[in-house]
Amino acid sequence: MPRSLFAVLYWIVYPAWPVGKSYTTGLFITLPIRVNGEERSRHWNTRSLLAKDMQEGPEALKTKEYMEKIAAADYQQILADPDMMAFVRSVTKGLFGDNCAACHGAGGAGVMGLFPNLADDDWLWGRQC
């Protein structure tokens, strides 16, 4: 089979071409996933597999249960329980990396004059807790 024929067939069957803000979705290959609790069928791609695993995988269910446990606990209970503190630290490390580290740096040292240092004892915006 000539390469060009293979390429055309591949483009038809699998997600391939960017089109505007989306892409061609391919044919014949679908994967059922949940979106906001509703069952939907999406064309196969690794993003669909990841979304399904993050919503329904065994680790996702454990994380959800523990998040509910943390939400129901008060601050003193969390401080007193080493497992809860380890979980909270791991979650907040990920949140900091996703939302804060780009400006404040991985260690929270900030950039002088632009982004304040979050690792020092100075409190710049109101009363310290």
Salt bridges, closest charged atoms under 4 A:
GLU38 OE2 - ARG40 NE 3.53
GLU39 OE1 - ARG34 NH1 3.99
GLU56 OE2 - ARG34 NE 3.09
GLU59 OE2 - LYS62 NZ 3.38
